Amino acid sequence: MEQERTFRAGIDIGTESVNIVVMNDARIIYSQTLVTEQAGPVAVKALLDQAAAEMKWPSGFVPPLVSTGIGKKTIPLALKTSTDMVCHAEGARWHFPEARTVIDIGASGSRVLRLSAMGRVEKFAVNAKCASGTGIYLRNMTQILESSFEEMSALSEGVSESTEVSNYCAVFAESEVISMIHSGESKERLAAGVFDAVVDRLMEQINRVGLNAPLVMTGGVARNQGLVRSLERRVGLRAMIPPEPEIVGALGAALMAGKEIEAPAKRLEVGDH
Amino acid sequence: MIFAGIDVGSRTTCALLLQDGQVLSHGLIGTGADSEATSRRAMDIALAESGVTDREVKGIMATGYGRVLVPFADQIISEISCHARGAHQLFPEARTVLDMGGQDCKAIRLDGDGNPLNFTMNDKCAAGTGRFLEVMAETLRLPLEEIGPLSLRSTEQIGINSFCTVFAQSEVSLLLRQGKTKEDILAGLHRALCVRILSLLNKVGIEEEFVITGGIAKNVGVVRVIEEKLGIVARLPRESQIVGALGAAILAEESR
């Protein structure tokens, strides 16, 4: 069909979830998140099948596709791969063109990007080696606090003095929080303390990169109001959150797919950093 | 005269009674949520075993992570001094001690009299402590005591890429799903752990005799990898988890 010619897709294969964004004419026309333990290619096929069914694509049609995320190399269908950094920067700027700092917290790592006025990544810091302060850290803490992410955010709301989680290591911090619960520490103050601990880790990266307003947060963890509040308090800036922060990486990849089609000569821009 | 040493670790507590340089008895139990009660219980076990009463004990030295939580101790001292002194008592030629417990790892260099010369320690990151192996044993659904011997039966070399305990846990789950054997995974984990141990040891420098203390000395797989990498034979105490308490008891006696 004629209209599908202008379709572009981006896929972000993370450690905990796989996201797809389909764009047409600079608009997001479809997006989906699959939280899965399946291997990248299996999850991507499921997502593409779902998209094809919902958008009534002719059989066998796959739009030009760019992949990103930890499993980006596992997708033979992709025109090319792009780095998380470029995709999160592009995706954040699509929502907020004036963005100068992007903080992305994923399941197993986080990154802070400083952008120039033109949107180039000027400086960045990445944590991918240590679980402290990552989405997995937060998820494990929700289990210990027997709360959902939303409940944990609600718990922390209005807490003026949080309980300090003094252990850096995710494993030791879990034991610390468990023993504090046993000794009667309030869940509200602990929830706030856990968010503050995640912000402590982010500050290490922010201090290396510098922080310019406007600030955008991406990645599913940005849905967490408690964390956003803690970060905003610490840096004294408002954070702008896209309506679906978890698809920003995939959105960036879809935007890169668009560039790839429109200007194949500009390949250098999306090389691995 | 009888003296006592109590080592309250993050996972294990040991109380030990010493008379004229000879160990009378010891009590070794898991550290509970209440360190005070745990230390009392370990002490009671040691007393009961040798038929000694509280009043016969002339001095009590507490050490370890929970040393300030032993209300009946007369003195406290850092576990570095105790491990050095305890290792020296068992192996008078000891010059390097590796002590790995439930939540930390220490490399200590000591002089010919059992005094620590210098040391390095990791208690910030679970990777490189006994906790790493505890988490992995849990992930593999194996009792901690079994992982050492099992790892020796490995036939395929597997590399573990994650440094972090949390990420390594996911990596292990993935390896299991890929059909890798527990034996091979364990051997890979032990090699990964040894990388952290060796970097600690290299900071203080290794001189023979080399003694391994703490719970890790009971893991034959880890001991074997360390020995291979260093090219030296490690000295192992018969009961590796009492060395800190032994050192504490000796230091209690010497401080009289």
Interface residues (C-beta under 8 A of the other chain):
Chain A: T15 S108 K129 C130 A131 I136 Y137 N140 N167 Y168 C169 A170 V171 F172 S179 H182 S183
Chain B: A33 Q103 K124 C125 A126 R131 V135 F163 C164 T165 V166 F167 S170
